[in-house]
Structure formats: C-alpha cells, structure tokens
Amino acid sequence: MPRLRDLTETRSSPRPIARPWRPPSKLAAETRELWTALREFCADRGGNITTMPYMFPARVECAPDNELPLMLELATVGIEGKWFAFTARKLSDTETAGPVLRMASDATSHTVAVYEITPRSSGR
C-alpha cells in the first residue's frame, strides 16, 4: 500500500511551479488556422463570430436574409493538405433565450439570425 506523505515533511528538491513551455500541438495549430479562416470568411460576408476565439462549434450572427450560412455549407478550407468543410445549423429562439438583438452604430437595434458552425473533414 502506498505511503501517504506527511505534509510537515520537507522535499529534498523543490517542485517545479509550472510545466516547461511546449509549442502547440499540430491539432491546436490546425484548429487556430481553421477558426481564423472562418472568422475572415464571415467578416467579409457580413457575419460576426460571437464565441471565444479558437473554440468550436462557433456561433455566428448575421442578418436574417444573409446568404452566409449557405456559403459556409459550400465552402472548403485547405490546411496542410487536409480539407475541411462546415456544417451550419440555425439556432432557434428557444436555444438563444428569445430573439437575438444587436445594437447598430446608430443606436438602433435589429434582429440577427444565429447559427452554430461546426467544421468537418471534407474527404477531398
């Protein structure tokens, strides 16, 4: 049976405070590139990502009549020889706690459509 260490005992060598720095994994780097490509694609077409950076599924807001979700479904992104596509799912008012309103620069509010965007391998 393992022996529990008495907290009053002193260690012969100090415990490291933090792990040494390591470069991000290849998967983390791909996720960052994919998210950045999605952000640029959405911004160029009138959409905004409202989730934390580099987190999927990403939440995108755009005008209700914007064709951004359809464009996302048809888009592919190539990262280091791998191809990714996106799945866009419209979130209902119950999932967003009612209609989502955003303030415009002229202090008027307008309703936006909210979509959940998930990347998938396109198998290209």
Backbone torsions as a table, in degrees:
resi	resn	phi	psi	omega
1	MET	NA	134.2	-179.0
2	PRO	-66.4	145.0	-179.8
3	ARG	-89.1	132.0	176.3
4	LEU	-78.8	137.5	-178.3
5	ARG	-82.1	133.8	176.2
6	ASP	-71.6	130.7	-178.0
7	LEU	-65.3	-17.4	179.0
8	THR	-82.5	-13.8	177.7
9	GLU	-68.5	148.6	177.3
10	THR	-101.8	147.5	178.5
11	ARG	-85.0	146.8	178.4
12	SER	-72.0	-30.9	177.1
13	SER	-130.1	142.9	-178.9
14	PRO	-66.8	144.5	177.4
15	ARG	-74.7	136.7	179.2
16	PRO	-63.2	143.5	-177.6
17	ILE	-74.6	-40.3	-178.7
18	ALA	-143.4	158.8	176.1
19	ARG	-68.9	149.3	177.4
20	PRO	-64.9	151.8	-179.0
21	TRP	-65.4	136.4	174.0
22	ARG	-127.6	145.5	177.0
23	PRO	-65.1	153.6	179.9
24	PRO	-61.6	150.6	179.6
25	SER	-66.8	165.7	179.4
26	LYS	-62.8	-38.6	179.1
27	LEU	-63.9	-42.2	179.1
28	ALA	-64.1	-40.2	179.4
29	ALA	-65.2	-41.4	178.0
30	GLU	-64.3	-41.0	179.5
31	THR	-62.1	-42.6	178.5
32	ARG	-63.2	-44.5	178.7
33	GLU	-62.7	-42.8	-179.6
34	LEU	-63.8	-44.7	-179.8
35	TRP	-64.8	-41.0	179.3
36	THR	-63.5	-41.9	177.6
37	ALA	-63.3	-40.4	178.4
38	LEU	-64.1	-43.9	179.9
39	ARG	-60.4	-45.2	-179.9
40	GLU	-65.6	-41.7	179.3
41	PHE	-60.7	-46.7	-178.7
42	CYS	-67.0	-44.3	-178.4
43	ALA	-62.5	-38.1	179.3
44	ASP	-67.8	-17.7	-175.4
45	ARG	-118.8	21.0	172.6
46	GLY	85.5	17.6	178.8
47	GLY	-112.2	161.6	177.7
48	ASN	-131.7	134.9	173.1
49	ILE	-87.3	128.7	-175.6
50	THR	-112.3	6.5	177.0
51	THR	-93.7	171.7	177.4
52	MET	-60.4	147.0	177.6
53	PRO	-58.0	141.3	174.4
54	TYR	67.4	17.5	179.1
55	MET	-108.5	134.9	175.0
56	PHE	-122.5	146.7	1.1
57	PRO	-69.4	145.1	179.7
58	ALA	-91.6	145.3	177.0
59	ARG	-104.0	124.3	-177.4
60	VAL	-116.8	135.1	175.3
61	GLU	-114.1	138.3	177.5
62	CYS	-153.2	171.3	177.2
63	ALA	-62.2	145.5	-178.0
64	PRO	-56.5	-30.0	-178.7
65	ASP	-95.7	6.3	-179.7
66	ASN	-71.1	141.0	179.8
67	GLU	-90.0	10.8	-178.4
68	LEU	-54.1	-45.8	-179.7
69	PRO	-59.3	-40.3	178.0
70	LEU	-65.7	-42.3	178.5
71	MET	-62.1	-38.5	178.7
72	LEU	-64.7	-38.5	179.0
73	GLU	-63.6	-28.9	-177.7
74	LEU	-94.1	-12.2	-175.6
75	ALA	-82.6	151.2	170.8
76	THR	-133.0	152.1	179.4
77	VAL	-127.8	130.1	177.1
78	GLY	-101.6	125.0	178.1
79	ILE	-130.5	112.9	178.0
80	GLU	49.3	48.4	175.9
81	GLY	83.0	-4.8	176.7
82	LYS	-104.9	141.0	-179.2
83	TRP	-111.0	136.9	-179.4
84	PHE	-125.2	145.8	173.3
85	ALA	-122.5	175.9	-177.3
86	PHE	-126.6	147.8	172.4
87	THR	-111.8	126.8	179.7
88	ALA	-110.5	126.2	178.4
89	ARG	-123.2	122.5	179.4
90	LYS	-72.7	130.7	178.1
91	LEU	-87.0	135.5	-179.9
92	SER	-78.6	167.9	179.2
93	ASP	-62.1	-28.7	179.0
94	THR	-71.3	-29.3	178.8
95	GLU	-79.0	-19.6	-179.6
96	THR	-110.7	13.9	-179.7
97	ALA	59.3	42.8	178.2
98	GLY	106.0	177.0	179.2
99	PRO	-59.7	140.5	-179.5
100	VAL	-93.4	124.9	179.0
101	LEU	-112.8	142.8	176.8
102	ARG	-127.3	143.4	177.9
103	MET	-83.4	133.5	175.8
104	ALA	-89.8	169.9	-178.6
105	SER	-64.1	-22.4	179.0
106	ASP	-92.5	17.2	176.0
107	ALA	68.8	18.8	173.0
108	THR	-101.2	150.4	179.1
109	SER	-103.1	151.7	179.0
110	HIS	-143.4	151.7	179.5
111	THR	-79.9	140.1	176.7
112	VAL	-122.3	154.7	173.4
113	ALA	-89.3	142.0	-177.6
114	VAL	-118.2	129.6	-179.1
115	TYR	-125.7	146.1	173.4
116	GLU	-101.2	124.2	-175.2
117	ILE	-111.2	125.2	-179.7
118	THR	-123.3	128.9	176.8
119	PRO	-79.1	152.9	176.5
120	ARG	-146.4	153.9	177.0
121	SER	-70.7	131.8	-176.9
122	SER	-89.3	-9.2	177.3
123	GLY	65.9	22.4	-177.4
124	ARG	-73.9	NA	NA
